[in-house]
Amino acid sequence: MSRLLIIGYVWPEPNSSAAGARMMQLIDFFRERNYKITYATSARRSENMADLEALGVTSREIQPNNDEFDVFVQELDPQIVLFDRFMMEEQFGWRIDKFCPNALKMLDTEDLHSLRKVRETILKSGQEFDDVYLDADITKREAAAIYRCDISLIISEFEMNLLVEKLKIPEHILFYLPFMMGTVSSENNSYTERRDFISIGNFLHEPNWRAVLNLKENIWPLLRKIVPDAQLHIYGAYPSKKVWDLENKAERFLVHGRAENAQKVMSDARVCLAPIQFGAGLKGKLAEAMACGTPSVTTSIGSEGMAGDLEWNGYIEDDITQFVESAKILYTNEKLWNKKSEQGSKILKERFDQDLHQARFDRKLSMTLKQLPQHRKENFTGLMMKHHLQRSTYFMSRFIQIKNSIN
């Protein structure tokens, strides 16, 4: 039985975030292929984490800068090591190189953190994208982690193009793997069975907070006046006080916190609103809206990488006035609503089909595992970066261990 070690940034919470759902899709992929899976992380357990043991996945708590990890990974001797976000490769990648040199190193970027951070900077500063992105330390760190891995999973075609065209990263170490979604239900609620608007997203994710603030301050004050019978329901895991403080029942702006059943609240809503101002990757909330037959109004960044050349299942608007008008039309026009609802199913089927992408992933893994030495020789920059990181990280790790022992 082949062994997979996943080094996680957090314990996966599929009902809290798109990142958690994405991780569970990967776990399911390897479970179906009879891998013995170990999920290890230094994060604290949470009450909302997936029950990994029930799925036959071994969980393990680990610590960075600790030699116990070296013993653990040598005994496990995995064929594949999957890093959940580039920070995990930075912390543990050199140890994998040293103690499991023949293991295939795979990075799931989730989304490009560098892209999201740089877009946030640009939103605040108004600087040019190229000037900020190419100069940012986080871009260099993330690109270096990608080079040091054998395969990096990239969730968006936009991000694939950015890495290849802007950063000149070799395509053979990148693999486009979007959401892998199964059959969409054909029994979603009809237009007349639904009411109200919905916004949903994990509030630990800064773009989600900013989107809700945009709704509160700029969009809903206009929209509620022209759709006077509708409410706006705000859902999301881990809301802080500043989120709860936005609620105003008189203005029909209602904050609910975590949705116990995200599919139900999405299926009960008539229109999903996602005025996302910055971010990266694919938006799980919008994929879930499509699966529930719920049309959406979002921005160009919100829709990025999702529909390809297909028509959106709603509207894409960056201008606030147009955003409001499109939301109103979508909410009040039943014929148009039905057309857009059906379009969401088409996007999921053509763009995120589980069987199609699992088959592609199977082929990529099989080919890379068979040709791993040659695959690595064709990535000399990665070999060079691993050499230097092993030395620098080794001495930094030793320094931290000595410092901790003295304290």
C-alpha positions as CSV (number, residue, x, y, z in Angstrom):
1,M,0.0,0.0,0.0
2,S,1.4,3.4,-1.0
3,R,1.8,6.0,1.7
4,L,0.9,9.6,1.5
5,L,1.9,12.2,4.1
6,I,0.0,15.5,4.1
7,I,1.6,18.3,6.1
8,G,-1.3,20.6,6.8
9,Y,-1.4,24.3,7.5
10,V,-4.5,23.7,9.6
11,W,-6.8,20.8,10.3
12,P,-9.3,20.6,7.4
13,E,-12.7,22.2,8.0
14,P,-14.7,21.5,4.8
15,N,-17.8,23.3,6.1
16,S,-15.9,26.4,7.0
17,S,-13.8,27.2,3.9
18,A,-13.1,26.4,0.3
19,A,-9.6,25.5,1.4
20,G,-11.0,22.8,3.7
21,A,-13.3,21.5,1.0
22,R,-10.4,21.4,-1.4
23,M,-8.2,19.4,1.0
24,M,-11.0,16.8,1.5
25,Q,-11.3,16.4,-2.3
26,L,-7.6,15.6,-2.4
27,I,-7.9,13.2,0.6
28,D,-10.9,11.4,-1.1
29,F,-8.9,11.1,-4.3
30,F,-6.0,9.3,-2.6
31,R,-8.4,7.2,-0.4
32,E,-10.2,5.9,-3.5
33,R,-6.7,4.7,-4.7
34,N,-6.0,2.9,-1.5
35,Y,-3.3,5.1,-0.2
36,K,-2.4,4.9,3.5
37,I,-2.8,8.5,4.4
38,T,-1.3,10.4,7.4
39,Y,-2.3,14.0,8.0
40,A,0.1,15.9,10.2
41,T,0.0,19.5,11.3
42,S,1.2,21.8,14.1
43,A,-2.1,23.6,14.2
44,R,-4.6,23.3,17.1
45,R,-7.5,20.9,16.7
46,S,-10.9,22.5,16.3
47,E,-14.5,21.3,16.9
48,N,-15.3,22.0,13.3
49,M,-12.5,19.9,11.8
50,A,-13.3,16.8,9.6
51,D,-13.3,13.4,11.4
52,L,-10.2,12.1,9.7
53,E,-10.1,8.9,11.7
54,A,-13.6,8.0,10.5
55,L,-12.2,8.1,7.0
56,G,-9.3,5.9,7.8
57,V,-6.8,8.8,7.8
58,T,-4.2,8.8,10.6
59,S,-3.7,12.2,12.3
60,R,-0.5,13.3,13.8
61,E,0.5,16.4,15.7
62,I,4.0,17.7,14.7
63,Q,6.1,20.7,15.6
64,P,8.5,22.7,13.4
65,N,12.2,22.9,14.4
66,N,11.9,19.6,16.2
67,D,14.0,16.5,15.5
68,E,11.1,14.3,16.5
69,F,9.7,15.0,13.0
70,D,12.8,13.4,11.5
71,V,12.3,10.2,13.3
72,F,8.5,10.2,12.5
73,V,9.0,10.8,8.8
74,Q,11.8,8.2,8.4
75,E,9.6,5.5,10.1
76,L,6.6,6.5,7.9
77,D,8.7,6.5,4.7
78,P,6.0,8.0,2.4
79,Q,6.0,7.7,-1.3
80,I,4.3,11.1,-1.7
81,V,4.5,14.2,0.6
82,L,1.8,16.8,0.0
83,F,2.4,20.3,1.5
84,D,-0.7,22.3,2.3
85,R,0.4,25.8,1.2
86,F,3.9,27.0,0.6
87,M,4.6,27.9,4.3
88,M,4.6,24.2,5.1
89,E,7.1,23.4,2.4
90,E,9.4,26.2,3.9
91,Q,9.2,24.7,7.4
92,F,9.4,21.0,6.6
93,G,10.5,20.6,3.0
94,W,14.2,20.5,3.8
95,R,13.7,17.7,6.3
96,I,11.8,15.7,3.6
97,D,14.6,16.2,1.2
98,K,17.1,15.0,3.8
99,F,15.3,12.0,5.3
100,C,12.9,11.0,2.4
101,P,14.8,12.0,-0.7
102,N,12.9,9.6,-3.0
103,A,9.5,10.9,-1.9
104,L,7.6,12.9,-4.5
105,K,7.1,16.4,-3.1
106,M,3.8,18.0,-4.0
107,L,2.6,21.4,-3.1
108,D,-1.1,22.4,-3.0
109,T,-1.0,26.1,-3.3
110,E,-4.7,26.4,-2.5
111,D,-4.5,29.8,-4.1
112,L,-1.5,31.9,-4.8
113,H,-1.0,33.7,-1.5
114,S,1.4,36.1,-3.1
115,L,-1.3,37.1,-5.6
116,R,-3.9,37.7,-2.9
117,K,-1.5,39.7,-0.7
118,V,-0.3,41.9,-3.6
119,R,-3.8,42.6,-4.7
120,E,-4.7,43.7,-1.2
121,T,-1.6,46.0,-1.2
122,I,-2.6,47.5,-4.6
123,L,-6.2,48.1,-3.4
124,K,-4.8,50.2,-0.6
125,S,-2.0,51.9,-2.5
126,G,-3.0,52.1,-6.1
127,Q,0.4,50.9,-7.3
128,E,1.0,49.0,-10.6
129,F,0.6,45.2,-10.3
130,D,3.9,44.2,-11.9
131,D,5.9,46.6,-9.8
132,V,4.5,45.2,-6.5
133,Y,4.1,41.5,-7.5
134,L,7.6,41.0,-8.8
135,D,9.2,42.9,-6.0
136,A,7.3,41.4,-3.1
137,D,9.1,39.0,-0.8
138,I,6.0,36.7,-0.6
139,T,6.1,36.2,-4.3
140,K,9.8,35.1,-4.2
141,R,9.1,32.8,-1.2
142,E,6.1,31.2,-2.9
143,A,7.8,30.8,-6.3
144,A,10.9,29.3,-4.5
145,A,8.7,26.7,-2.8
146,I,7.1,25.8,-6.1
147,Y,10.5,25.3,-7.7
148,R,11.6,23.0,-4.8
149,C,8.6,20.7,-5.3
150,D,8.2,18.1,-8.0
151,I,4.6,19.1,-8.7
152,S,2.6,22.1,-7.6
153,L,-1.2,22.0,-7.8
154,I,-2.6,25.2,-9.2
155,I,-6.3,25.7,-8.8
156,S,-6.9,28.5,-11.4
157,E,-6.0,28.9,-15.1
158,F,-5.3,32.5,-14.4
159,E,-2.7,31.6,-11.8
160,M,-1.2,29.0,-14.2
161,N,-0.7,31.7,-16.8
162,L,0.7,34.1,-14.2
163,L,3.3,31.6,-13.0
164,V,4.4,30.6,-16.5
165,E,4.3,34.0,-18.3
166,K,5.2,36.4,-15.5
167,L,7.6,34.3,-13.4
168,K,8.8,31.9,-16.1
169,I,8.3,28.8,-14.0
170,P,8.6,25.6,-16.1
171,E,5.2,24.1,-16.9
172,H,6.2,20.5,-16.2
173,I,6.4,21.2,-12.5
174,L,2.9,22.8,-12.5
175,F,-0.4,21.1,-12.7
176,Y,-3.8,22.7,-13.2
177,L,-6.2,21.1,-10.8
178,P,-9.4,23.0,-10.0
179,F,-12.3,21.9,-7.8
180,M,-13.3,18.3,-8.4
181,M,-17.0,18.2,-8.1
182,G,-19.5,15.4,-8.5
183,T,-23.0,15.3,-10.0
184,V,-25.1,18.4,-9.4
185,S,-28.6,17.9,-8.0
186,S,-31.5,18.5,-10.4
187,E,-33.9,19.0,-7.5
188,N,-32.9,22.5,-6.3
189,N,-35.6,24.9,-5.1
190,S,-37.4,26.9,-7.8
191,Y,-37.5,30.6,-8.1
192,T,-40.8,30.9,-6.3
193,E,-39.6,28.7,-3.4
194,R,-36.7,31.1,-2.7
195,R,-36.4,34.5,-1.3
196,D,-33.7,37.0,-0.1
197,F,-30.1,37.6,-0.9
198,I,-27.2,35.7,0.7
199,S,-23.4,36.3,1.2
200,I,-21.3,33.6,2.7
201,G,-17.6,33.1,3.5
202,N,-15.1,32.3,6.3
203,F,-14.3,35.5,8.2
204,L,-10.8,34.5,9.0
205,H,-10.2,35.2,5.3
206,E,-9.7,38.9,4.9
207,P,-11.3,39.2,1.4
208,N,-14.5,37.9,2.8
209,W,-14.6,40.5,5.5
210,R,-13.9,43.2,3.0
211,A,-16.7,42.0,0.7
212,V,-19.2,42.0,3.5
213,L,-18.1,45.5,4.5
214,N,-18.5,46.6,0.9
215,L,-22.1,45.2,0.9
216,K,-22.9,47.0,4.2
217,E,-21.5,50.4,3.3
218,N,-21.9,50.7,-0.5
219,I,-24.2,48.1,-2.1
220,W,-27.0,47.2,0.3
221,P,-28.0,50.8,1.1
222,L,-28.9,51.2,-2.6
223,L,-30.2,47.6,-3.3
224,R,-32.6,47.5,-0.3
225,K,-34.4,50.6,-1.6
226,I,-35.2,49.1,-5.0
227,V,-35.9,45.5,-3.7
228,P,-37.9,46.5,-0.6
229,D,-39.3,43.0,0.1
230,A,-35.9,41.3,0.4
231,Q,-33.4,40.7,3.2
232,L,-29.7,40.2,3.0
233,H,-28.4,37.2,5.0
234,I,-24.7,37.2,6.0
235,Y,-23.2,33.8,6.8
236,G,-19.6,32.8,7.6
237,A,-17.5,30.8,10.1
238,Y,-15.5,32.6,12.8
239,P,-17.2,36.0,12.8
240,S,-15.6,38.6,15.1
241,K,-17.4,41.3,17.0
242,K,-16.9,43.7,14.2
243,V,-18.9,41.4,11.9
244,W,-21.8,40.9,14.4
245,D,-21.9,44.7,14.9
246,L,-22.9,45.1,11.2
247,E,-26.3,43.6,11.8
248,N,-29.2,46.0,11.4
249,K,-32.7,44.4,11.4
250,A,-34.4,47.7,10.5
251,E,-32.3,47.7,7.3
252,R,-32.9,44.0,6.7
253,F,-29.1,43.3,7.0
254,L,-29.0,40.1,9.1
255,V,-25.8,38.4,10.4
256,H,-26.0,34.7,11.2
257,G,-22.4,33.5,11.7
258,R,-21.6,29.9,10.7
259,A,-24.2,28.1,8.6
260,E,-24.9,24.7,10.1
261,N,-26.0,23.6,6.6
262,A,-24.4,25.8,3.9
263,Q,-26.2,24.0,1.1
264,K,-29.6,24.6,2.6
265,V,-29.2,28.3,3.2
266,M,-27.7,28.7,-0.3
267,S,-30.6,26.7,-1.8
268,D,-33.2,28.8,0.1
269,A,-31.7,32.1,-1.2
270,R,-32.6,33.6,-4.6
271,V,-29.4,35.4,-5.4
272,C,-25.8,35.1,-4.0
273,L,-23.9,38.4,-3.7
274,A,-20.0,38.3,-3.7
275,P,-18.5,41.8,-4.3
276,I,-15.0,40.6,-3.9
277,Q,-12.4,43.3,-4.2
278,F,-9.2,41.2,-3.9
279,G,-8.2,37.6,-3.6
280,A,-6.9,34.7,-5.6
281,G,-7.8,31.1,-6.6
282,L,-11.3,29.9,-7.1
283,K,-14.2,31.0,-4.9
284,G,-15.8,28.0,-3.2
285,K,-18.9,30.1,-2.3
286,L,-19.6,30.7,-6.0
287,A,-19.1,27.0,-6.9
288,E,-21.5,26.0,-4.1
289,A,-24.0,28.6,-5.4
290,M,-23.8,26.9,-8.8
291,A,-24.3,23.5,-7.3
292,C,-27.4,24.8,-5.5
293,G,-28.8,26.5,-8.6
294,T,-28.4,29.9,-7.1
295,P,-27.4,32.7,-9.6
296,S,-24.8,35.1,-8.4
297,V,-23.5,38.7,-8.8
298,T,-19.8,39.0,-8.3
299,T,-16.7,40.9,-9.5
300,S,-14.1,40.1,-12.1
301,I,-11.8,38.9,-9.3
302,G,-14.6,36.8,-7.8
303,S,-15.3,35.1,-11.1
304,E,-11.7,34.7,-12.1
305,G,-10.7,31.3,-13.4
306,M,-14.2,29.8,-13.0
307,A,-16.3,30.0,-16.2
308,G,-13.6,30.1,-18.9
309,D,-15.3,31.0,-22.1
310,L,-18.8,30.1,-20.8
311,E,-21.4,32.7,-19.8
312,W,-21.6,33.5,-16.1
313,N,-24.5,32.2,-14.0
314,G,-25.5,35.7,-13.2
315,Y,-23.5,38.9,-13.6
316,I,-20.0,40.1,-13.3
317,E,-19.9,43.7,-12.2
318,D,-17.0,45.8,-10.8
319,D,-19.0,49.1,-10.8
320,I,-21.2,49.4,-7.7
321,T,-24.1,51.0,-9.6
322,Q,-24.1,48.2,-12.1
323,F,-23.7,45.6,-9.4
324,V,-26.8,46.9,-7.7
325,E,-28.9,47.1,-10.9
326,S,-27.8,43.5,-12.0
327,A,-28.7,42.1,-8.5
328,K,-32.2,43.7,-8.8
329,I,-32.8,42.4,-12.3
330,L,-31.7,38.9,-11.4
331,Y,-33.8,38.9,-8.2
332,T,-37.0,40.1,-9.9
333,N,-37.0,38.5,-13.3
334,E,-38.0,34.8,-13.0
335,K,-37.3,33.9,-16.7
336,L,-33.8,35.4,-16.5
337,W,-33.2,33.8,-13.1
338,N,-34.1,30.3,-14.5
339,K,-31.7,30.7,-17.4
340,K,-28.8,31.8,-15.1
341,S,-29.5,29.0,-12.7
342,E,-29.2,26.4,-15.4
343,Q,-25.9,28.1,-16.5
344,G,-24.3,27.3,-13.2
345,S,-24.8,23.6,-13.7
346,K,-23.3,23.9,-17.1
347,I,-20.2,25.6,-15.8
348,L,-19.7,22.9,-13.1
349,K,-20.1,20.1,-15.6
350,E,-17.8,21.4,-18.2
351,R,-15.2,23.0,-15.9
352,F,-15.1,21.1,-12.6
353,D,-16.1,17.5,-13.5
354,Q,-14.7,15.2,-10.9
355,D,-14.1,12.2,-13.2
356,L,-12.3,14.3,-15.8
357,H,-9.8,16.0,-13.4
358,Q,-9.2,12.9,-11.3
359,A,-8.2,11.0,-14.5
360,R,-5.8,13.8,-15.5
361,F,-4.4,13.8,-12.0
362,D,-3.9,10.1,-12.1
363,R,-1.9,10.3,-15.3
364,K,0.3,13.2,-14.0
365,L,1.1,11.4,-10.8
366,S,1.8,8.1,-12.5
367,M,4.1,9.6,-15.1
368,T,6.0,11.8,-12.5
369,L,6.5,8.9,-10.1
370,K,7.9,6.7,-12.9
371,Q,10.3,9.4,-14.2
372,L,11.1,11.2,-11.0
373,P,14.9,11.4,-11.4
374,Q,14.7,12.8,-14.9
375,H,11.8,15.1,-13.9
376,R,14.1,16.6,-11.3
377,K,17.0,17.0,-13.6
378,E,14.9,19.1,-15.9
379,N,14.3,21.5,-12.9
380,F,17.9,22.6,-12.2
381,T,16.7,25.8,-10.5
382,G,14.8,23.7,-8.0
383,L,17.8,21.5,-7.3
384,M,19.9,24.6,-6.7
385,M,17.2,26.2,-4.4
386,K,16.9,23.0,-2.4
387,H,20.7,22.8,-1.9
388,H,20.8,26.4,-0.4
389,L,17.6,26.1,1.6
390,Q,18.8,22.9,3.2
391,R,21.9,24.6,4.6
392,S,20.3,27.9,5.6
393,T,17.2,26.3,7.1
394,Y,19.2,23.6,8.9
395,F,21.3,26.2,10.8
396,M,18.2,28.4,11.5
397,S,16.4,25.4,12.9
398,R,19.3,24.4,15.1
399,F,19.5,28.0,16.4
400,I,15.8,27.9,17.3
401,Q,16.1,24.5,19.0
402,I,19.1,25.7,21.1
403,K,17.3,28.9,22.0
404,N,14.2,27.0,23.1
405,S,16.2,24.6,25.2
406,I,17.9,27.5,27.0
407,N,14.6,29.2,27.7
